[in-house]
Amino acid sequence: MMNLLALPAVLLAYIAAFPIARAQYPPPASYDNILTSPVNPKVTVSYKQPANGTCTTAFSTQKQYTGYIELPPYTLAPIQQNYSINTFFWFVEARQTPESAPLTIWLNGGPGSSSMFGMFNEVGPCEVVQKTDGSYGTQMRAFGWDRASNILFIDQPNLVGFSYDVATNLSVDLITGQYDQPLDRPKTDLAASVTLNGTFPSIGPYQTSANTTEIAAVATWHFLQTWLSTFKQYNPATRPNVTTPNSDEPAGVSLFTESYGGKYGPVFASYFEEQNDAIASGTLSSATTLPIRVQSVGIMNGIVDDLIQDYYYPLFAFNNTYGVDIISQTQQLNALNDYNNDCVPAINACRMAAGTDLHGDDDNANRLCRIARTTCSQLTALIGPSQYYPYDIRQKEPTPDPSAAYQEYLNNASVLESIGARVNYTESNQNVFDAFVSTGDTVRGGMIQDLADLLKRGVRVALVYGDADYLCNWMGGQAVAFAIADALSNSTSPASVDASGASQALTYSAGFAKAGYADIVVNDTYVGGAVRQYGNLSFSRIYDAGHFIPYYQPETAFQVFARVLFGKDLSFGQEVDLQTFASNGTANSTYVNKIPDPPKPTCWLRSWNSSCGQDDMEAMSNGQGVVEFGIFYQDADDVVRPSKTVEAGIPGSPMNTPSFSSGTKVDQGTSSSSVALTGFYTATGTPKPKKGAAAKMELSLGCGITGLALVIVGMML
């Protein structure tokens, strides 16, 4: 990405003149209900149902709830927490039978990136579109994950998205990301930039948010204690007569995460299960705590273990299935040498020092882990000079992906009022990222063993990777899957079936290696990827998808999600016994991709650092261009709006008939006009047409460290 902090002063001065320098403070928040937590009288939950049209769903009967759960200081004791945690959530009912549908929790990564990105650009029930007049509204998303599940989106940890500690009136510089006191009028001096007034979390040093994944897990567990006890009708563990297949245990929640969620998912799920054990043993009171049983963990292009995955940066950069030469072979060999001689020893020193320090309390461990992160980030940075987009190597920077349309929409006063937001929306929070960096959380380990232990408990673990992503590339993800299986070399819980049909007990280590790659059949004409599946462990490579799989391949992502959710064969979507199932196919995934035409450029001011090109900067420096609805155009004649009437919902003005625009993304072989609003696909065979044709890309975001400005040394994913 471009070094926008080095923009010429004349350009910064010109940007300041654009008529967007005054933002909207959120209207005073009001709620339908303000309640004391059923499990902790010190905790408060405030929520409401957004006005119809705020997020258009497939069916008008689908209920939605938005609001905050407020944890006062010291709720997380003995963790040092002398600040308030006000966590924002957005819940959406499933399209069918929400009273018995599964519950899925969605978390974006960062650390510091909002789950509202996942809701509006990836898996939520609605997407933001531009109307004929240029303003924004919402339409239903054909393959939103509400097709199969109730979904809870959580902005965590504290300070992320709509979550905050203390609501503070400030101004934000869209170019540098810096916050300052509110402005009475736009700056006009040479140091000026695009500056918006608004209400945000506090801007002090990072003491008011989690600084390790473990602390974030504890905070989220406390959040869920109140949420699940308040919304009992959606808690699978307390609904009557709902049990898991072949089990007398209550159904559990599913946790799907992305990017840095490769760390969130394993640690959060493991912490939840450890708390369940404490409840069962009587260490925690069953009268004041709820068990949160985890049924499945899905990790989408996640950074799970740097010690494993960092090795694959130079391998992927030189030899990937798109034929993109990011580095030379000499650079690859030098980088592999750096990995072995510098990165590996640094990570091992970090992990040895950290030991059982889960909360960043050991200064020496923090120091060594910061050193390890800095050392190994040189491998991540290999892509920098090439100008290939780290989240999708099929594109070069700048790129319109991700879109910032949803950011414009969520900062509209009517939307803020509709959802009861107390602060303006910010996609990513630098202070949160810095907090995690301060402890070296990004390179601390333990996630492989966490996932292995979850498998021992019967939890389904699905690793899903788009094959065009560099930052969390599928080669590293595949290696993580094998490492998880190898950690279960003594576990023989499932059994495999050999070619003759005979059943034989195998360890996960042997069984996963023996399983083959099978096609992921998405519909009757399209194969969306390849999956290796053994027992409850699966690894899926998704063709023609960058870092944010559901954005690029929505139908494939949904079908994989639904099959994981209901314990099916990920290849065909058929009912199988996971105790005896292994996928059948080739030993390796060898499909070779084609690079599609690049998307049309769009210069989003809220995503200036990734979407605006040199020609945009030159136009601005020459005093040319206009800004409309958050987009910079070099000339007023360049302004493009939908050519026909686009129907979209806005707060208080829903669409008459739920629909989606002709530009709505669906995977190859499916026309948007023919998409049914409910149901899953079950294949009976593999289609003949070519595999993996790239889907059209449109408006839309971060391995591991998502959505913040990408810094070449220590990339934010």
Secondary structure, DSSP 8 states (H G I E B T S, - for coil): ---GGG--HHHHHHHHTSTT-----------SEEEE-SS-TT-EEEEE---TTSS--SSTT--EEEEEEEE-TTTTTTS---S-EEEEEEEE--SS-TTTS-EEEEE--TTTB-HHHHIIIIISSEEEEE-TTS-EEEEE-TT-GGGT-EEEEE--STTSTT-BSS-EEEEEETTT--EES--SS---STT---EEEEEES--SSGGGS-SSHHHHHHHHHHHHHHHHHHSGGG-TTTSTT-B-TT-SSB--EEEEEETTHHHHHHHHHHHHHHHHHHHHHTSS-TTT-----EEEEEEES----HHHHTTHHHHHHHS-TT---SS-HHHHHHHHHHIIIIIHHHHHHHHHHHTT--SS--HHHHHHHHHHHHHHHHHHGGGGGGTEETTEEEEESS---S--HHHHHHTSHHHHHHHT-SS---SB-HHHHHHHHHTTGGG---HHHHHHHHHHTT-EEEEEEETT-STT-HHHHHHHHHHHHHTTTT---SEEE-TTS-EEE--HHHHHHHS-BEEEEEETTEEEEEEEEETTEEEEEETT--SSHHHH-HHHHHHHHHHHHTTB-TTT--B--TTS-B--SBSS--------------EEGGGHHHH--HHHHHHHHTT--EEETTEEESSGGG----SS----BBTTB--SS----TT----TT--GGG--SS-----SS--SS-S-------------S-SS---SSS---
